[in-house]
Amino acid sequence: MGQKQEAIVREFLSAWGDGERVPDIQKITSMFAPDGRWELYIPGGPVIQGREAIAAEIERQLGYVSFPHCGTLHMVSSDHMVATERLDLFIRNGKTVRHALMAMFELDDDGLITAWREYFDTYDLSRQTGADPARLSGLEAAQA
């Protein structure tokens, strides 16, 4: 069950790069439903909705990170849901950052991503990158 869905998610994650090439933004966004959404830094992070907004968010992130690699450790699925446990890598300020996370993907009947939710420890990420954990988690916006 879910092998087709897992293959779609593996292809999607591969489009992000292998640690040596840049993400294929066109490929990534084409794998979303037109009104698909990407929920960052759950809980409390921003929700990016629609292909154009998702492309803009990827471009924004590439302004401060480079050469991402999605390292899938485990994957489980059903007919419309895929869960991944990953250890992703990227370069920030010349330093390799190891980024542990869980992600949930919801897919429609056509195999397009309708929702992608990422769950991770923003404090661990901020410790490695020097970023403000409140900014990463979306708490800064909530406190304003």
FISE-375729 format. One record per atom (N, C-alpha, C, O): atom name; x, z, y. Coordinates in nm, 3 decimals. Atoms other than C-alpha are relative to their C-alpha. Layout:
N
{CA {X Z Y}};
...
This chain:
144
{N {0.084 0.000 -0.118}};
{CA {0.000 0.000 0.000}};
{C {0.089 0.000 0.124}};
{O {0.186 0.076 0.131}};
{N {-0.071 -0.002 -0.127}};
{CA {0.128 -0.082 0.349}};
{C {0.131 -0.076 0.003}};
{O {0.203 -0.068 0.103}};
{N {-0.129 0.071 -0.001}};
{CA {0.423 -0.302 0.247}};
{C {0.007 -0.104 0.111}};
{O {0.111 -0.120 0.175}};
{N {0.003 0.101 -0.106}};
{CA {0.317 -0.578 0.486}};
{C {0.020 0.069 0.135}};
{O {0.097 0.020 0.218}};
{N {-0.011 -0.073 -0.126}};
{CA {0.281 -0.324 0.769}};
{C {0.143 0.053 0.019}};
{O {0.196 0.050 0.130}};
{N {-0.138 -0.050 -0.009}};
{CA {0.622 -0.172 0.690}};
{C {0.095 -0.115 0.036}};
{O {0.189 -0.095 0.113}};
{N {-0.085 0.115 -0.032}};
{CA {0.780 -0.520 0.702}};
{C {-0.013 -0.036 0.148}};
{O {0.087 -0.072 0.212}};
{N {0.022 0.028 -0.142}};
{CA {0.626 -0.576 1.046}};
{C {0.078 0.100 0.086}};
{O {0.145 0.061 0.181}};
{N {-0.070 -0.102 -0.078}};
{CA {0.764 -0.246 1.176}};
{C {0.151 -0.016 -0.014}};
{O {0.223 0.001 0.084}};
{N {-0.145 0.023 0.017}};
{CA {1.110 -0.318 1.027}};
{C {0.046 -0.117 0.088}};
{O {0.152 -0.110 0.151}};
{N {-0.033 0.115 -0.085}};
{CA {1.110 -0.656 1.205}};
{C {0.000 0.041 0.148}};
{O {0.088 0.002 0.225}};
{N {0.010 -0.051 -0.137}};
{CA {1.002 -0.485 1.528}};
{C {0.123 0.084 0.036}};
{O {0.183 0.064 0.141}};
{N {-0.116 -0.086 -0.027}};
{CA {1.277 -0.223 1.504}};
{C {0.129 -0.081 0.005}};
{O {0.218 -0.051 0.085}};
{N {-0.118 0.087 -0.001}};
{CA {1.535 -0.492 1.425}};
{C {0.013 -0.074 0.133}};
{O {0.125 -0.099 0.179}};
{N {-0.003 0.072 -0.128}};
{CA {1.439 -0.674 1.747}};
{C {0.061 0.085 0.111}};
{O {0.102 0.031 0.215}};
{N {-0.061 -0.087 -0.100}};
{CA {1.568 -0.370 1.938}};
{C {0.151 -0.011 0.002}};
{O {0.215 0.033 0.098}};
{N {-0.145 0.016 0.003}};
{CA {1.922 -0.454 1.834}};
{C {0.061 0.073 -0.116}};
{O {-0.003 0.152 -0.185}};
{N {-0.072 -0.059 0.111}};
{CA {2.183 -0.350 1.587}};
{C {0.120 0.080 0.047}};
{O {0.213 0.107 -0.030}};
{N {-0.113 -0.073 -0.057}};
{CA {2.414 -0.158 1.817}};
{C {0.106 -0.092 0.059}};
{O {0.202 -0.045 0.119}};
{N {-0.097 0.097 -0.052}};
{CA {2.598 -0.477 1.910}};
{C {-0.064 -0.108 0.085}};
{O {0.006 -0.182 0.153}};
{N {0.069 0.103 -0.079}};
{CA {2.335 -0.699 2.070}};
{C {-0.114 0.066 0.078}};
{O {-0.160 0.175 0.043}};
{N {0.106 -0.054 -0.084}};
{CA {2.072 -0.646 2.336}};
{C {-0.136 -0.023 -0.066}};
{O {-0.150 -0.113 -0.150}};
{N {0.134 0.019 0.056}};
{CA {1.703 -0.609 2.251}};
{C {-0.058 -0.137 0.035}};
{O {-0.030 -0.192 0.141}};
{N {0.071 0.125 -0.022}};
{CA {1.494 -0.923 2.218}};
{C {-0.137 0.037 0.057}};
{O {-0.233 0.056 -0.017}};
{N {0.121 -0.050 -0.066}};
{CA {1.230 -0.825 2.473}};
{C {-0.120 -0.089 -0.029}};
{O {-0.230 -0.038 -0.050}};
{N {0.112 0.090 0.028}};
{CA {1.018 -1.134 2.416}};
{C {-0.055 0.024 -0.140}};
{O {-0.177 0.029 -0.159}};
{N {0.043 -0.025 0.139}};
{CA {1.007 -1.070 2.040}};
{C {-0.074 0.135 -0.008}};
{O {-0.181 0.144 -0.069}};
{N {0.060 -0.134 0.003}};
{CA {0.930 -0.699 2.091}};
{C {-0.141 -0.004 0.058}};
{O {-0.236 0.044 -0.004}};
{N {0.131 -0.001 -0.065}};
{CA {0.644 -0.758 2.333}};
{C {-0.100 -0.088 -0.072}};
{O {-0.220 -0.059 -0.071}};
{N {0.093 0.088 0.073}};
{CA {0.498 -1.042 2.125}};
{C {-0.058 0.068 -0.124}};
{O {-0.159 0.023 -0.177}};
{N {0.048 -0.071 0.119}};
{CA {0.455 -0.796 1.837}};
{C {-0.107 0.104 0.033}};
{O {-0.163 0.167 -0.056}};
{N {0.106 -0.088 -0.045}};
{CA {0.215 -0.586 2.045}};
{C {-0.129 -0.079 0.018}};
{O {-0.125 -0.197 0.052}};
{N {0.129 0.056 -0.041}};
{CA {-0.156 -0.657 2.080}};
{C {0.005 -0.011 0.153}};
{O {0.077 0.066 0.217}};
{N {-0.006 0.016 -0.146}};
{CA {-0.218 -0.778 2.438}};
{C {-0.021 0.129 0.078}};
{O {0.043 0.149 0.182}};
{N {0.023 -0.127 -0.068}};
{CA {-0.349 -0.434 2.537}};
{C {0.065 0.118 -0.073}};
{O {0.026 0.233 -0.053}};
{N {-0.069 -0.105 0.075}};
{CA {-0.116 -0.241 2.305}};
{C {0.065 0.102 0.092}};
{O {0.091 0.074 0.209}};
{N {-0.060 -0.106 -0.082}};
{CA {0.033 0.084 2.424}};
{C {0.119 0.065 -0.070}};
{O {0.126 0.072 -0.193}};
{N {-0.121 -0.070 0.043}};
{CA {0.365 0.264 2.393}};
{C {-0.003 0.136 0.068}};
{O {0.002 0.144 0.191}};
{N {0.004 -0.136 -0.053}};
{CA {0.351 0.641 2.434}};
{C {0.137 0.062 -0.020}};
{O {0.182 0.084 -0.132}};
{N {-0.136 -0.053 0.001}};
{CA {0.689 0.785 2.526}};
{C {0.003 0.151 0.006}};
{O {-0.085 0.214 0.065}};
{N {-0.031 -0.143 -0.015}};
{CA {0.822 1.137 2.486}};
{C {-0.119 0.091 -0.026}};
{O {-0.148 0.180 0.054}};
{N {0.117 -0.081 0.031}};
{CA {0.519 1.289 2.320}};
{C {0.045 0.142 -0.034}};
{O {0.144 0.158 -0.105}};
{N {0.119 0.005 -0.083}};
{CA {0.377 1.527 2.418}};
{C {0.036 -0.008 0.149}};
{O {0.144 0.037 0.190}};
{N {-0.012 -0.006 -0.144}};
{CA {0.336 1.470 2.789}};
{C {0.069 -0.115 0.069}};
{O {0.075 -0.118 0.192}};
{N {-0.070 0.111 -0.062}};
{CA {0.525 1.149 2.846}};
{C {-0.094 -0.109 0.047}};
{O {-0.216 -0.100 0.028}};
{N {0.085 0.109 -0.052}};
{CA {0.403 0.830 3.006}};
{C {-0.057 -0.088 -0.110}};
{O {-0.003 -0.094 -0.221}};
{N {0.059 0.100 0.089}};
{CA {0.178 0.575 2.839}};
{C {0.018 -0.135 0.069}};
{O {-0.027 -0.156 0.182}};
{N {-0.025 0.133 -0.051}};
{CA {0.287 0.216 2.890}};
{C {-0.096 -0.092 -0.073}};
{O {-0.095 -0.098 -0.196}};
{N {0.102 0.082 0.065}};
{CA {0.004 -0.030 2.825}};
{C {0.006 -0.144 0.046}};
{O {0.018 -0.173 0.165}};
{N {-0.003 0.143 -0.026}};
{CA {0.005 -0.408 2.799}};
{C {0.140 -0.057 -0.014}};
{O {0.239 0.011 0.015}};
{N {-0.128 0.063 0.028}};
{CA {0.281 -0.651 2.714}};
{C {0.092 -0.005 0.122}};
{O {0.212 0.022 0.110}};
{N {-0.083 0.010 -0.121}};
{CA {0.402 -0.700 3.073}};
{C {0.058 0.136 0.037}};
{O {0.176 0.146 0.071}};
{N {-0.046 -0.134 -0.033}};
{CA {0.425 -0.326 3.137}};
{C {0.104 0.047 -0.102}};
{O {0.201 0.114 -0.065}};
{N {-0.097 -0.039 0.104}};
{CA {0.606 -0.273 2.805}};
{C {0.133 -0.071 0.025}};
{O {0.239 -0.009 0.014}};
{N {-0.123 0.074 -0.031}};
{CA {0.858 -0.547 2.893}};
{C {0.071 0.064 0.119}};
{O {0.194 0.077 0.117}};
{N {-0.060 -0.063 -0.118}};
{CA {0.915 -0.382 3.232}};
{C {0.064 0.134 -0.037}};
{O {0.171 0.167 0.015}};
{N {-0.057 -0.129 0.043}};
{CA {0.972 -0.042 3.065}};
{C {0.129 -0.021 -0.078}};
{O {0.225 0.054 -0.060}};
{N {-0.123 0.029 0.074}};
{CA {1.227 -0.191 2.827}};
{C {0.112 -0.037 0.097}};
{O {0.224 0.013 0.085}};
{N {-0.099 0.038 -0.103}};
{CA {1.407 -0.353 3.123}};
{C {0.049 0.123 0.075}};
{O {0.169 0.137 0.101}};
{N {-0.038 -0.123 -0.071}};
{CA {1.403 -0.018 3.304}};
{C {0.096 0.082 -0.083}};
{O {0.198 0.129 -0.032}};
{N {-0.087 -0.079 0.087}};
{CA {1.555 0.161 3.006}};
{C {0.136 -0.065 -0.018}};
{O {0.237 0.004 -0.029}};
{N {-0.129 0.069 0.015}};
{CA {1.823 -0.105 2.970}};
{C {0.086 0.012 0.125}};
{O {0.203 -0.027 0.123}};
{N {-0.078 -0.028 -0.119}};
{CA {1.931 -0.013 3.321}};
{C {0.092 0.120 -0.016}};
{O {0.186 0.136 0.061}};
{N {-0.086 -0.116 0.020}};
{CA {2.084 0.307 3.186}};
{C {0.046 0.021 -0.144}};
{O {0.127 0.110 -0.170}};
{N {-0.051 -0.005 0.138}};
{CA {2.133 0.253 2.810}};
{C {0.032 -0.141 -0.045}};
{O {-0.020 -0.239 0.008}};
{N {-0.032 0.131 0.055}};
{CA {2.285 -0.028 2.611}};
{C {0.021 0.010 -0.150}};
{O {0.042 0.117 -0.207}};
{N {-0.027 0.019 0.142}};
{CA {2.325 -0.153 2.257}};
{C {-0.075 0.098 -0.091}};
{O {-0.014 0.169 -0.171}};
{N {0.077 -0.089 0.088}};
{CA {2.040 0.037 2.091}};
{C {0.002 -0.048 -0.146}};
{O {0.020 -0.166 -0.175}};
{N {0.014 0.028 0.143}};
{CA {2.010 0.057 1.715}};
{C {-0.102 0.098 -0.056}};
{O {-0.085 0.219 -0.044}};
{N {0.102 -0.084 0.063}};
{CA {1.701 0.187 1.535}};
{C {0.040 0.022 -0.145}};
{O {0.038 -0.070 -0.226}};
{N {-0.046 -0.033 0.135}};
{CA {1.824 0.364 1.223}};
{C {-0.110 0.066 -0.080}};
{O {-0.129 0.187 -0.072}};
{N {0.112 -0.054 0.078}};
{CA {1.531 0.405 0.987}};
{C {0.052 0.080 -0.118}};
{O {0.132 0.031 -0.198}};
{N {-0.035 -0.088 0.111}};
{CA {1.572 0.697 0.748}};
{C {-0.109 -0.001 -0.106}};
{O {-0.082 -0.012 -0.225}};
{N {0.115 -0.002 0.090}};
{CA {1.222 0.710 0.598}};
{C {-0.116 -0.072 0.066}};
{O {-0.128 -0.076 0.188}};
{N {0.118 0.070 -0.050}};
{CA {0.902 0.511 0.630}};
{C {-0.112 0.020 -0.101}};
{O {-0.091 0.005 -0.222}};
{N {0.119 -0.008 0.083}};
{CA {0.552 0.572 0.496}};
{C {-0.112 -0.073 0.073}};
{O {-0.111 -0.084 0.196}};
{N {0.101 0.082 -0.065}};
{CA {0.242 0.367 0.556}};
{C {-0.132 0.003 -0.075}};
{O {-0.142 0.045 -0.191}};
{N {0.132 0.028 0.056}};
{CA {-0.123 0.294 0.497}};
{C {-0.038 -0.138 0.050}};
{O {0.047 -0.211 0.101}};
{N {0.041 0.134 -0.041}};
{CA {-0.328 -0.015 0.575}};
{C {0.020 -0.031 0.148}};
{O {0.047 -0.145 0.183}};
{N {-0.009 0.025 -0.144}};
{CA {-0.311 0.030 0.954}};
{C {0.095 0.095 0.072}};
{O {0.100 0.096 0.195}};
{N {-0.087 -0.100 -0.063}};
{CA {-0.053 0.305 1.015}};
{C {0.134 0.001 -0.072}};
{O {0.141 -0.004 -0.194}};
{N {-0.135 -0.014 0.054}};
{CA {0.324 0.326 0.969}};
{C {0.067 0.114 0.074}};
{O {0.065 0.120 0.197}};
{N {-0.076 -0.110 -0.058}};
{CA {0.527 0.642 1.026}};
{C {0.147 -0.020 -0.035}};
{O {0.181 -0.053 -0.148}};
{N {-0.143 0.013 0.023}};
{CA {0.903 0.629 1.067}};
{C {0.071 0.128 0.041}};
{O {0.036 0.192 0.141}};
{N {-0.097 -0.102 -0.039}};
{CA {1.171 0.895 1.070}};
{C {0.129 -0.076 0.023}};
{O {0.175 -0.150 -0.064}};
{N {-0.116 0.082 -0.034}};
{CA {1.475 0.755 1.247}};
{C {0.111 0.084 0.063}};
{O {0.088 0.192 0.117}};
{N {-0.114 -0.048 -0.077}};
{CA {1.819 0.833 1.377}};
{C {0.051 -0.121 0.077}};
{O {0.127 -0.202 0.024}};
{N {-0.036 0.113 -0.084}};
{CA {1.862 0.587 1.662}};
{C {0.132 0.030 0.072}};
{O {0.169 0.146 0.093}};
{N {-0.124 -0.010 -0.076}};
{CA {2.185 0.521 1.847}};
{C {-0.012 -0.088 0.123}};
{O {-0.078 -0.192 0.120}};
{N {-0.016 0.086 -0.117}};
{CA {2.253 0.387 2.194}};
{C {0.121 0.049 0.078}};
{O {0.172 0.158 0.054}};
{N {-0.113 -0.034 -0.084}};
{CA {2.532 0.388 2.450}};
{C {-0.052 0.034 0.139}};
{O {-0.132 -0.040 0.196}};
{N {0.032 -0.038 -0.138}};
{CA {2.494 0.571 2.779}};
{C {0.127 0.055 0.063}};
{O {0.188 0.148 0.011}};
{N {-0.122 -0.041 -0.070}};
{CA {2.781 0.610 3.024}};
{C {0.121 -0.001 -0.092}};
{O {0.207 0.087 -0.086}};
{N {-0.115 0.015 0.090}};
{CA {3.024 0.492 2.756}};
{C {-0.001 0.092 -0.120}};
{O {0.094 0.090 -0.199}};
{N {0.007 -0.098 0.109}};
{CA {2.913 0.761 2.511}};
{C {-0.113 -0.038 -0.097}};
{O {-0.222 -0.075 -0.054}};
{N {0.103 0.025 0.101}};
{CA {2.725 0.708 2.184}};
{C {-0.092 0.122 -0.009}};
{O {-0.046 0.235 -0.026}};
{N {0.101 -0.105 0.010}};
{CA {2.403 0.910 2.176}};
{C {-0.075 -0.019 -0.131}};
{O {-0.120 -0.129 -0.162}};
{N {0.076 0.000 0.124}};
{CA {2.240 0.999 1.844}};
{C {-0.134 0.066 0.027}};
{O {-0.141 0.180 0.073}};
{N {0.133 -0.036 -0.048}};
{CA {1.869 1.028 1.890}};
{C {-0.096 0.008 -0.118}};
{O {-0.144 -0.095 -0.166}};
{N {0.092 -0.019 0.112}};
{CA {1.651 1.177 1.611}};
{C {-0.144 -0.003 0.050}};
{O {-0.177 0.060 0.150}};
{N {0.139 0.007 -0.042}};
{CA {1.283 1.093 1.631}};
{C {-0.092 -0.040 -0.115}};
{O {-0.049 -0.091 -0.219}};
{N {0.108 0.048 0.085}};
{CA {0.957 1.029 1.453}};
{C {-0.081 -0.095 0.085}};
{O {-0.095 -0.075 0.206}};
{N {0.085 0.092 -0.074}};
{CA {0.737 0.737 1.550}};
{C {-0.117 -0.042 -0.089}};
{O {-0.102 -0.060 -0.210}};
{N {0.121 0.047 0.067}};
{CA {0.385 0.634 1.457}};
{C {-0.038 -0.134 0.059}};
{O {-0.039 -0.152 0.181}};
{N {0.043 0.133 -0.040}};
{CA {0.273 0.273 1.469}};
{C {-0.140 -0.023 -0.056}};
{O {-0.164 -0.001 -0.174}};
{N {0.132 0.045 0.043}};
{CA {-0.090 0.161 1.455}};
{C {-0.003 -0.151 0.012}};
{O {0.037 -0.206 0.114}};
{N {0.006 0.146 0.001}};
{CA {-0.147 -0.203 1.361}};
{C {-0.143 -0.047 -0.021}};
{O {-0.222 0.018 -0.091}};
{N {0.133 0.057 0.019}};
{CA {-0.456 -0.419 1.383}};
{C {-0.001 -0.092 -0.123}};
{O {0.100 -0.105 -0.192}};
{N {0.014 0.087 0.118}};
{CA {-0.583 -0.661 1.116}};
{C {0.091 -0.122 0.006}};
{O {0.122 -0.181 -0.098}};
{N {-0.090 0.114 -0.016}};
{CA {-0.357 -0.935 1.258}};
{C {0.147 0.040 -0.008}};
{O {0.235 -0.044 0.006}};
{N {-0.138 -0.047 0.011}};
{CA {-0.046 -0.719 1.218}};
{C {0.065 0.025 0.134}};
{O {0.187 0.038 0.141}};
{N {-0.053 -0.030 -0.132}};
{CA {-0.005 -0.658 1.592}};
{C {-0.006 0.151 0.025}};
{O {-0.096 0.219 -0.023}};
{N {-0.007 -0.143 -0.030}};
{CA {0.094 -0.314 1.721}};
{C {-0.100 0.032 0.110}};
{O {-0.093 -0.024 0.220}};
{N {0.097 -0.044 -0.100}};
{CA {-0.196 -0.148 1.901}};
{C {0.045 0.130 0.067}};
{O {0.008 0.158 0.180}};
{N {-0.053 -0.124 -0.057}};
{CA {-0.017 0.185 1.953}};
{C {0.133 0.033 -0.067}};
{O {0.151 0.015 -0.187}};
{N {-0.132 -0.046 0.046}};
{CA {0.339 0.312 1.921}};
{C {0.027 0.132 0.071}};
{O {0.041 0.136 0.194}};
{N {-0.023 -0.133 -0.057}};
{CA {0.395 0.684 1.972}};
{C {0.133 0.054 -0.051}};
{O {0.160 0.052 -0.171}};
{N {-0.130 -0.054 0.037}};
{CA {0.741 0.841 1.977}};
{C {0.003 0.151 0.026}};
{O {-0.036 0.197 0.133}};
{N {-0.008 -0.145 -0.008}};
{CA {0.799 1.211 1.912}};
{C {0.147 0.039 -0.017}};
{O {0.209 0.006 -0.118}};
{N {-0.138 -0.047 0.013}};
{CA {1.138 1.367 1.981}};
{C {0.027 0.115 0.094}};
{O {-0.052 0.145 0.184}};
{N {-0.042 -0.116 -0.077}};
{CA {1.319 1.661 2.131}};
{C {0.069 -0.047 0.127}};
{O {0.185 -0.089 0.123}};
{N {-0.057 0.047 -0.126}};
{CA {1.376 1.573 2.496}};
{C {0.118 0.087 0.044}};
{O {0.208 0.040 0.114}};
{N {-0.111 -0.087 -0.038}};
{CA {1.606 1.873 2.537}};
{C {0.129 -0.040 -0.072}};
{O {0.237 -0.036 -0.014}};
{N {-0.118 0.049 0.071}};
{CA {1.842 1.745 2.268}};
{C {0.052 -0.127 0.064}};
{O {0.173 -0.143 0.082}};
{N {-0.040 0.125 -0.065}};
{CA {1.845 1.403 2.430}};
{C {0.064 0.028 0.136}};
{O {0.166 -0.033 0.170}};
{N {-0.057 -0.031 -0.131}};
{CA {1.909 1.553 2.773}};
{C {0.136 0.068 -0.013}};
{O {0.225 0.047 0.069}};
{N {-0.130 -0.066 0.025}};
{CA {2.192 1.767 2.632}};
{C {0.108 -0.105 -0.023}};
{O {0.221 -0.091 0.025}};
{N {-0.098 0.105 0.031}};
{CA {2.364 1.453 2.506}};
{C {0.026 -0.094 0.116}};
{O {0.137 -0.147 0.130}};
{N {-0.013 0.101 -0.106}};
{CA {2.302 1.237 2.812}};
{C {0.021 0.058 0.139}};
{O {0.062 -0.013 0.230}};
{N {-0.010 -0.060 -0.132}};
{CA {2.304 1.484 3.099}};
{C {-0.124 -0.023 0.085}};
{O {-0.124 0.012 0.203}};
{N {0.124 0.025 -0.074}};
{CA {1.951 1.379 3.201}};
{C {-0.080 0.129 0.012}};
{O {-0.063 0.221 -0.069}};
{N {0.088 -0.115 -0.020}};
{CA {1.698 1.630 3.333}};
{C {-0.110 -0.002 -0.106}};
{O {-0.188 -0.096 -0.111}};
{N {0.102 0.001 0.106}};
{CA {1.478 1.731 3.036}};
{C {-0.143 -0.003 0.053}};
{O {-0.231 -0.058 -0.013}};
{N {0.135 0.004 -0.057}};
{CA {1.174 1.782 3.262}};
{C {-0.038 -0.143 0.035}};
{O {-0.153 -0.183 0.017}};
{N {0.028 0.140 -0.034}};
{CA {1.204 1.422 3.380}};
{C {-0.028 -0.080 -0.125}};
{O {-0.117 -0.165 -0.126}};
{N {0.020 0.072 0.124}};
{CA {1.232 1.297 3.024}};
{C {-0.135 0.029 -0.063}};
{O {-0.201 -0.061 -0.115}};
{N {0.121 -0.041 0.070}};
{CA {0.934 1.491 2.897}};
{C {-0.126 -0.031 0.077}};
{O {-0.236 -0.019 0.023}};
{N {0.118 0.026 -0.080}};
{CA {0.702 1.395 3.179}};
{C {-0.051 0.126 0.071}};
{O {-0.151 0.120 0.142}};
{N {0.043 -0.123 -0.064}};
{CA {0.676 1.758 3.294}};
{C {0.013 -0.008 0.151}};
{O {-0.065 0.052 0.225}};
{N {-0.021 0.015 -0.143}};
{CA {0.810 1.661 3.635}};
{C {-0.125 -0.058 0.066}};
{O {-0.169 -0.010 0.171}};
{N {0.121 0.062 -0.055}};
{CA {0.507 1.437 3.695}};
{C {-0.119 0.096 -0.008}};
{O {-0.202 0.100 0.082}};
{N {0.112 -0.093 0.017}};
{CA {0.270 1.703 3.561}};
{C {0.005 0.114 0.100}};
{O {-0.099 0.169 0.137}};
{N {-0.015 -0.111 -0.093}};
{CA {0.412 1.964 3.798}};
{C {-0.019 -0.043 0.146}};
{O {-0.035 0.042 0.234}};
{N {0.011 0.049 -0.139}};
{CA {0.384 1.743 4.108}};
{C {-0.141 0.011 0.051}};
{O {-0.168 -0.026 0.165}};
